[in-house]
Structures are given as structure tokens and as C-alpha cells.
Amino acid sequence: MVKGLLGNAPLRRVRAGAMVALISALLAGCGGRPYGTLIATAPDPAAGNVDLMVATTRAPVVQPAGVMFGGTRGSGYDFADIVVSIPPTHRPGEVAWPSSGAADPSRDFAVLRADRLTLAEAKANFDRRVRAAPGRRVLVFVHGFNTRFEEAVYRFAQIVYDSNVKVAPVLFTWPSGGNVTDYVYDRDSALFSRDGLEKLLQFLADDPNVGSVSVLAHSMGNYVAVEALRQMAIRDRGLPTKIRDVMLASPDIDVDVFRRQIATIDASPRQTQFTIFVSRDDRALRLSSLIARDSTRLGALDPTKEPYASMLKESRVKVIDLTSMSSDDFTNHGKFASGEVVEAIGSRLASGQQLNNGGGGVVESIGALAGGTIGLAAGVATEAISAPTVLTDPTRQEKSVDTAQDSVALEPINPGK
């Protein structure tokens, strides 16, 4: 009787309390996140280097210096060439975030070069790199929610370096607001950017210099990636054969939405292998689920339970379950970036094979690590802060610039292509 009178009020209070606790934890450490650190510095002879090509739908930033691209949506498509220095003290899976301004390459991830490029410069730069890569392989990375431009750059550089695979790395970075409170804005920015990612993937598939393309997406970046691939499959009646592997790490996608997306992609024969990295203890996806009225997120499902097991089997989607891996990250949302995981991925890609085509593949390699302790620094720190991020975050003072004349226009894709 009491329950009938109160309805779901107790449950709502529990959910609200859980949401407050998770948001508080995710907000922690925002003051120490990298900002304004893309200032070129002198190299350290003992450091390693990663040369990234960047394609972005973010608006360029004129102030402050060292930011390059902010969280505002751009009016066109921009490109950049960024060289990241990896310190000699680097530990696999970790990013030694610079504190502010120019970094110290002897102990920090640092930038040696950060140049905006025109479309012609970007094409020439990319062709030079891909021709030098064994098998002319390309790895495209799509970052997730609550990610500043600098964070995307440093995280992808860490992944490329730790994977120890020779590829032409391409970062696709979309206009995330870089704040935990910007979830809805980021979700809309993901939709805003799917045409841009589709254009990039189509360019890579059409480029005769490219041998194969692998896509690695994280968190909400999976929504951008799968939507772009879905559009390609509809427009071209299937995915390009050059797109070999699509790796979905901690995907922040509603399971029912993904079921429709993959069914659309599978409407035509596909050779692309989809692999999902899941972790049932992912606290960031738990928060996303609460925001989305308890909908199951793809990156947190139990692949052995129905109806998920049947869906994954029917759609030929492979799963790598990282739940039993421990992490130094409170959110457990960045396990995919651990040194062991990216090294296993890199060795498989370097051999020119898909992730799951039998015989000691990545699933088996990572499965052997599942009981071990994986140390990793993943994006969000856990120190306490004393003020809300909306008031203290410097990204709120970014000054973007209208670059319609020197950015590439994102014209609608010809449906009759």
C-alpha cells in the first residue's frame, strides 16, 4: 500500500543519489586536465615520436594559444599535422599529461609540431605517410565524450606508440565540449559529425594509395563511427572492402539502437569485422544508462546473456570482455588503452589479419590477461575539486574563429554516387 502511494519515488531517489555520486567522481580532477599544451617545444633525443594526421569538425581557436581547436562546432572541415613526443620515462597504457603551456619532453607528452593544413597539403602529407606504412595500412581513431582536443591527440599518440604497429594514424576529432555536464551537447555534436567521418572514410576507401583501413572508436565516439558506417552501407549498398576492422571500445550506444544499426549494415554482404570491447564494471557507462532511463549500453552488456548473445551471434560481432581486468582508473572506462590490449591489437593488425579470424587472435591473447592487473591512466583523474567545472573550466573562455574561407566545406554527399 505504501509502495502504491509513493509510486517509484524511492527508486528515483536512489537513481538520483547514484547519479550525483558518479558525476562528482567524474568531475574530479578537471582542473588538472591538459589545456593550452599544444605549444611546440624542442625535442628530447631520448624520446619517441608519433606523427598524427588530424581531421576535425571542431572550430579552430585563436585564443588562448596552445589550444588549436576547441569544443565549438566548426563551419567546415579542418586538417592538421601534429607530432607528439613520447617521454623516455613512458609506461605502456599511461599518458604523462603536461600540466600547462609548453611541456617538458623528458617527462611529459609534448608537441614538437602542430600545423593546420589546407586540403591539398593534407592529401599530400597523408599520401606520403601511407606509402611508407607496411601494407599501406591506416588506423583511424574516434575519441569519446568529455574529450578536449589535446586529450584526443595525446591519447591516440599513446595508443599508436604502445601498439608498436607501423600504420598511417589518422585522428578524427569531433566537437566534444570537454565537460561532464555537456552530455547532451556532445551527443548532438556526435550526430553533427557523422557526415564528416563518412567523408573521411570514403576518401580513404577511394584512395589508391591505401591498402586497408581499421577504425578504433571509444565511448560516444562509437555513435559517430557506427552512424557513419551505417550511412555508407545505405548509400553504397555495403561497406568498402578496404575497411577491414571496426573496433568499438566501451561503446556508449543503446543496445536496441545498435541492433538496428548493425542490421542495416548487414543488409548487404560485409567483410568488415566488428569487435566490441565491453566491461560490466564501467562506471561511466553506468552514468550514461541512468541518464538514458536505464537503457543498456552496448559497452556494458553481458555477452553471455540473452537476448545479447543471440544478437551478437546473428550479426557476427565479436566481443572482448575486459570486466575482470583491473584498472587504476576509477571509471573503468579506458581499459582498452592499456598497454597489453593495444599491443595485442597492434600485433594482429601488423600481420595484416583481422582481429578475430582464428588461431590465437586478439580475443585469445587478451583473454589470457583477464586475470592480471592492468595499470592505466585513462583520461579522467580522481582528485577532489572545490568548484563546479562549469565555473572553473578554461574552455568556457575559448575564442573560436569563423574559418569558412580556409576550411573545407562539408557539402552533402551525393546520394547517387
C-alpha positions in Angstrom: 0.0 0.0 0.0 2.8 2.4 0.9 4.6 1.4 -2.2 1.5 2.1 -4.3 1.1 5.6 -2.8 4.7 6.5 -3.3 5.0 5.0 -6.7 8.7 4.9 -7.8 9.8 7.8 -5.5 12.3 5.7 -3.5 13.8 4.3 -6.7 14.0 7.8 -8.2 15.9 8.9 -5.1 18.3 6.0 -5.3 19.0 6.8 -9.0 19.4 10.5 -8.3 21.8 9.7 -5.5 23.8 7.3 -7.7 23.9 9.9 -10.5 25.2 12.6 -8.1 27.9 10.3 -6.8 29.0 9.3 -10.3 29.0 12.9 -11.6 31.0 14.0 -8.6 33.6 11.3 -9.3 33.8 12.1 -13.0 34.1 15.8 -12.3 37.1 15.2 -10.1 40.4 16.3 -11.4 39.1 18.6 -14.2 41.4 21.4 -13.0 44.5 19.2 -13.8 43.5 18.2 -17.3 45.7 19.3 -20.1 44.7 22.7 -21.7 46.7 25.0 -23.9 49.6 22.5 -24.1 49.9 22.3 -27.9 52.9 24.6 -27.9 55.8 23.3 -29.9 58.9 22.5 -27.8 62.5 21.3 -28.5 62.8 17.5 -28.8 64.4 15.2 -26.3 66.9 12.9 -28.1 65.8 10.0 -25.9 62.1 10.5 -26.6 60.0 8.6 -29.2 57.8 10.4 -31.7 54.3 9.8 -33.2 53.3 11.8 -36.3 49.5 12.2 -36.5 47.3 13.4 -39.3 44.2 15.1 -37.9 40.8 15.7 -39.5 38.3 17.6 -37.4 34.8 19.2 -37.4 35.8 21.4 -34.4 36.1 25.1 -34.9 39.7 26.5 -34.8 40.6 28.5 -31.7 42.5 31.8 -31.9 42.7 32.4 -28.1 44.3 31.2 -25.9 47.5 30.0 -27.5 48.3 26.3 -27.4 44.7 25.1 -27.9 44.3 24.9 -31.7 40.8 23.5 -31.8 38.1 23.9 -29.1 34.7 22.5 -28.3 32.7 24.6 -30.7 31.3 23.1 -33.9 33.2 24.3 -37.0 31.6 25.6 -40.2 33.7 23.3 -42.3 36.3 20.6 -42.2 39.9 21.3 -41.0 43.1 19.3 -41.0 46.3 19.4 -39.0 49.7 17.7 -38.8 50.8 17.1 -35.2 54.0 15.4 -34.0 53.8 14.1 -30.4 56.9 13.4 -28.3 56.7 10.3 -26.0 59.0 10.7 -23.0 61.7 8.1 -22.3 60.0 7.5 -18.9 56.8 6.4 -20.6 55.0 3.4 -19.2 52.6 1.5 -21.5 49.0 2.5 -21.1 49.7 5.8 -19.5 49.7 9.4 -20.7 52.0 11.7 -18.8 49.8 14.7 -19.2 51.5 18.1 -19.5 50.4 20.5 -16.7 50.2 23.7 -18.7 51.9 25.6 -21.5 55.0 24.1 -23.2 55.6 20.6 -21.9 58.9 19.0 -20.7 59.6 16.2 -23.3 61.9 14.5 -20.8 58.9 13.6 -18.6 55.7 14.7 -20.4 53.9 14.0 -23.6 54.8 17.0 -25.6 54.2 18.6 -29.1 57.1 19.1 -31.5 54.9 20.4 -34.4 51.3 21.5 -34.7 50.4 22.9 -38.0 47.0 23.5 -39.7 46.9 22.2 -43.3 44.9 23.0 -46.4 43.1 20.1 -48.1 45.8 19.9 -50.7 48.5 19.9 -48.1 46.6 17.3 -46.1 46.3 14.9 -49.1 50.0 15.2 -50.0 51.0 14.8 -46.4 48.8 11.7 -46.0 49.8 10.1 -49.2 53.5 10.4 -48.2 52.8 8.7 -44.9 50.6 5.9 -46.1 53.1 4.9 -48.8 55.7 4.5 -46.1 53.5 2.2 -44.0 53.9 -1.5 -44.5 50.8 -2.8 -46.3 49.7 0.8 -46.6 47.6 0.4 -43.5 45.6 3.2 -42.0 44.3 3.4 -38.4 41.5 5.9 -37.7 40.7 6.8 -34.1 37.5 8.4 -33.0 37.6 9.7 -29.3 34.7 9.7 -26.9 32.6 12.0 -24.7 34.1 14.7 -22.5 37.3 14.9 -24.5 39.3 18.1 -25.3 41.3 18.3 -28.4 44.6 18.0 -26.6 43.4 14.9 -24.8 42.4 13.2 -28.0 45.8 14.0 -29.5 47.8 12.6 -26.6 45.6 9.6 -26.1 45.8 8.5 -29.7 49.6 9.1 -29.7 49.8 6.8 -26.7 47.7 4.1 -28.4 49.8 4.2 -31.6 53.1 4.2 -29.7 52.1 1.3 -27.4 50.6 -0.8 -30.2 54.0 -0.8 -31.9 52.5 -1.1 -35.3 53.5 0.8 -38.4 50.4 2.5 -39.7 49.4 5.8 -41.0 47.5 7.1 -37.9 44.5 9.5 -38.6 42.7 11.2 -35.7 39.1 12.1 -36.4 38.1 14.6 -33.6 34.6 15.9 -33.2 33.5 18.9 -31.1 33.1 17.5 -27.7 32.5 20.2 -25.1 35.1 18.7 -22.8 32.9 18.8 -19.8 31.0 16.1 -17.9 27.9 18.4 -17.9 27.9 18.6 -21.7 26.5 15.1 -22.3 23.6 16.3 -24.4 25.8 18.8 -26.3 28.3 16.1 -27.0 25.5 13.7 -28.2 24.3 16.3 -30.7 27.9 17.0 -31.8 28.3 13.3 -32.5 25.4 13.4 -34.9 26.7 16.7 -36.3 30.0 15.0 -37.2 28.8 11.7 -38.7 28.8 13.1 -42.3 32.4 14.4 -41.7 33.6 10.9 -40.6 31.8 9.3 -43.6 33.6 11.7 -45.9 36.9 10.8 -44.4 36.3 7.0 -44.6 35.1 7.3 -48.1 38.2 9.3 -49.1 40.4 6.6 -47.5 38.5 3.8 -49.3 38.8 5.6 -52.7 42.5 6.4 -52.3 44.5 4.0 -54.4 47.5 4.5 -52.0 45.5 3.0 -49.1 45.7 -0.8 -48.7 43.4 -1.3 -45.7 41.6 0.8 -43.0 41.0 -0.1 -39.4 38.7 2.0 -37.2 39.0 2.3 -33.4 36.3 4.3 -31.6 35.9 4.9 -27.9 32.8 5.7 -25.8 30.4 8.2 -27.5 32.8 8.2 -30.5 31.3 4.8 -31.3 28.0 6.5 -32.0 29.7 8.8 -34.6 31.6 5.8 -36.1 28.6 3.3 -36.4 26.3 6.0 -37.7 28.9 7.0 -40.4 29.3 3.3 -41.4 25.6 2.8 -41.4 25.2 5.8 -43.8 28.0 4.4 -46.0 26.2 1.0 -46.1 22.9 2.5 -47.1 24.4 4.9 -49.7 26.8 2.4 -51.3 24.9 -0.9 -50.6 27.6 -2.2 -48.4 30.9 -1.1 -46.8 34.1 -0.7 -48.7 36.2 -3.8 -48.7 39.2 -1.8 -47.6 37.6 -1.2 -44.2 38.7 -4.4 -42.5 38.3 -3.9 -38.8 36.0 -1.8 -36.7 36.9 -1.8 -33.0 34.2 -0.4 -30.7 35.8 0.2 -27.2 33.3 0.9 -24.3 30.6 1.9 -26.8 28.1 4.4 -25.4 25.3 3.2 -27.7 21.9 1.9 -26.6 21.7 -1.8 -27.4 18.4 -1.5 -29.3 19.8 1.3 -31.4 22.9 -0.8 -32.2 20.7 -3.8 -33.2 19.1 -1.6 -35.8 22.4 -0.1 -36.9 24.1 -3.4 -37.5 21.1 -4.9 -39.2 21.1 -2.0 -41.7 24.9 -2.5 -42.2 24.3 -6.2 -42.7 21.5 -5.7 -45.3 24.3 -6.1 -47.8 27.2 -8.6 -47.6 30.0 -7.3 -45.5 33.6 -8.4 -45.0 34.3 -5.9 -42.2 34.9 -7.4 -38.8 33.2 -5.7 -35.9 34.7 -6.2 -32.4 33.3 -4.8 -29.2 35.3 -4.2 -26.0 33.0 -4.5 -23.1 33.3 -4.1 -19.3 30.4 -4.6 -17.0 32.0 -2.5 -14.3 32.3 0.6 -16.5 31.0 3.4 -14.2 30.9 6.0 -17.0 28.5 3.8 -19.0 26.5 3.3 -15.8 26.0 7.0 -15.6 25.0 7.1 -19.3 22.5 4.4 -18.6 21.0 6.4 -15.8 20.7 9.4 -18.0 19.0 7.3 -20.7 16.4 5.8 -18.3 18.3 2.6 -17.5 18.8 1.6 -21.1 21.5 -1.0 -21.5 24.7 0.4 -23.1 26.5 -1.7 -25.6 29.8 -1.4 -23.8 28.4 -2.7 -20.5 26.3 -5.7 -21.6 26.9 -9.3 -20.6 27.7 -11.1 -23.9 26.7 -14.5 -22.4 23.2 -13.4 -21.5 20.1 -13.3 -23.8 19.0 -11.5 -25.9 22.5 -10.1 -26.3 24.3 -13.4 -27.1 21.9 -14.2 -30.0 22.1 -10.6 -31.4 25.9 -10.7 -31.4 26.0 -14.1 -33.0 23.5 -13.3 -35.7 25.3 -10.0 -36.6 28.7 -11.7 -36.5 30.0 -9.3 -33.9 32.9 -10.5 -31.8 33.3 -9.5 -28.1 36.3 -9.0 -25.9 35.3 -8.9 -22.3 37.6 -6.8 -20.2 35.4 -7.0 -17.0 38.0 -9.0 -15.0 40.8 -6.7 -15.8 41.6 -4.3 -13.0 42.3 -0.6 -13.7 43.8 2.4 -11.9 41.0 4.5 -13.4 38.0 4.9 -11.1 35.6 4.9 -14.0 36.9 1.6 -15.6 36.1 3.3 -18.9 39.5 3.3 -20.6 40.7 -0.3 -20.2 41.0 -0.6 -24.0 44.0 1.8 -23.9 46.1 -0.4 -21.6 49.5 -1.4 -22.9 48.7 -5.1 -23.1 45.4 -4.5 -25.0 46.7 -2.1 -27.6 49.9 -4.2 -28.1 47.7 -7.3 -28.8 45.7 -5.3 -31.3 48.8 -3.9 -32.9 50.5 -7.2 -33.4 47.3 -8.5 -35.1 47.0 -5.6 -37.4 50.7 -5.6 -38.2 50.3 -9.2 -39.5 47.6 -7.9 -41.9 44.9 -10.2 -40.3 41.6 -9.3 -38.9 41.2 -9.3 -35.1 39.2 -12.5 -35.0 40.0 -14.8 -37.8 41.1 -17.8 -35.7 44.4 -19.1 -34.5 45.5 -17.2 -31.5 43.7 -13.9 -32.3 43.3 -10.9 -30.1 40.4 -12.5 -28.2 42.7 -15.3 -27.1 45.6 -13.0 -26.4 43.7 -10.6 -24.3 41.7 -13.5 -22.6 45.0 -14.7 -21.2 45.5 -11.3 -19.5 42.0 -11.1 -18.0 43.0 -12.3 -14.6 46.0 -9.9 -14.3 46.4 -6.4 -13.1 46.4 -3.8 -15.8 47.7 -0.4 -14.7 46.5 2.5 -16.8 45.9 6.3 -16.6 42.6 6.8 -18.5 41.6 10.3 -19.2 39.8 11.3 -16.0 41.7 11.7 -12.8 40.1 11.2 -9.3 41.4 14.1 -7.2 38.8 16.3 -5.4 37.9 19.7 -6.7 36.4 22.6 -4.8 34.3 24.3 -7.5 31.9 23.2 -10.3 33.7 22.6 -13.7 31.3 25.0 -15.4 32.8 27.8 -13.4 36.5 26.8 -13.4 36.9 25.2 -16.8 39.0 27.4 -19.1 37.3 26.0 -22.3 34.4 28.4 -21.4 36.6 31.3 -22.4 37.8 29.9 -25.8 37.5 32.3 -28.7 36.8 30.5 -32.0 37.2 31.9 -35.4 35.0 31.7 -38.5 37.2 29.9 -41.0 34.6 29.3 -43.7 37.1 30.6 -46.3 40.0 28.4 -45.3 38.2 25.3 -44.1 36.9 22.6 -46.4 33.2 22.9 -46.9 31.2 19.8 -45.8 28.9 19.6 -48.7 26.1 16.9 -48.7 27.3 13.6 -50.1 25.8 12.8 -53.5 23.3 10.0 -52.8 23.7 8.8 -56.4 27.4 8.2 -56.0 
